[in-house]
Amino acid sequence: MKQTQNTNQTSVAPKPESSNFNLARTKRGCMTTMKSGISLYDPNFLPQADADRLFAALEKLPWKRHTMKMYGKEIPMPRLYQWFGVTPCIYGETITPHEWTPETLEIQERVHKATGVLFDSLNVNYYRPGGTDHIGWHSDGEEEGSWEFPIASVSLGAVRKFQTRPYNGNGKLKRRFHKFFGEPDVPVALEHGSLAVMPAGSQESYVHRLKATKQQGTGARINLTFRMMRP
Ligand SMILES: O=C(O)CCC(=O)C(=O)O
């Protein structure tokens, strides 16, 4: 976590230049990838003091853990989560949404201003300290949000690498056989307080992942993905 020098300050010093070299700056200070499943990346979406405050509050959420049945065994997922908004069915499990909190509503409103979309649902992932928590290659199914809408992803805490990769197959084949996947893009380092947007339709033609890392001292990370369930 970056340290805030003066908690009473009203304006926060700009963050250091983003380390994402595969992104081009736009006039408004946001960045867009030239060739990837991300259509917008803004490293300064949240002022640092707000990002620190929101991270501290969200870390106290009552986290849940998905399990997946494999070879007759319940395998726990390598991350924790909490869901807000419209009830989905994920990994065969009907999820009871948590009530929106002041912090999730605040971020929802900021995302609304930045994207023009008032998303009705939110998945929050918690990657515990240590760097081993991760999410493998996948695209988000329509049961987790309509593909006709973008997915807006806000990151807080440890900087972790996010990758996208195109695929060309269709139906289940494209998920099963790696030969249907294109080359992975250069990873985008999702920074504390950043916003990344995967555009409408991208879940059909891109997969994404957040890799585990062996980097010593990797702290906790919270990722909020806003989705539209009932357009
Ligand atoms: O943590 C991230 O940045 C990615 C989260 C993700 O891929 C998902 O929730 O489907």
The ligand as a Tripos MOL2 file, in Angstrom:
@<TRIPOS>MOLECULE
LIG
   10     9     1     0     0
SMALL
NO_CHARGES

@<TRIPOS>ATOM
      1 O1         -8.8990   -9.2240  -10.1080 O.co2     1 LIG1
      2 C1         -8.9380   -8.9000  -11.2880 C.2       1 LIG1
      3 O2         -8.3610   -7.9220  -11.7260 O.co2     1 LIG1
      4 C2         -9.6980   -9.7690  -12.2570 C.3       1 LIG1
      5 C3        -11.0120  -10.2720  -11.7180 C.3       1 LIG1
      6 C4        -11.7300  -11.1470  -12.6900 C.2       1 LIG1
      7 O3        -11.2090  -11.5480  -13.7000 O.2       1 LIG1
      8 C5        -13.1120  -11.5520  -12.4300 C.2       1 LIG1
      9 O4        -13.6590  -11.2390  -11.3570 O.co2     1 LIG1
     10 O5        -13.6990  -12.2060  -13.3160 O.co2     1 LIG1
@<TRIPOS>BOND
     1     1     2 2
     2     2     3 1
     3     2     4 1
     4     4     5 1
     5     5     6 1
     6     6     7 2
     7     6     8 1
     8     8     9 2
     9     8    10 1
@<TRIPOS>SUBSTRUCTURE
     1 LIG1         1 GROUP 0 **** ****
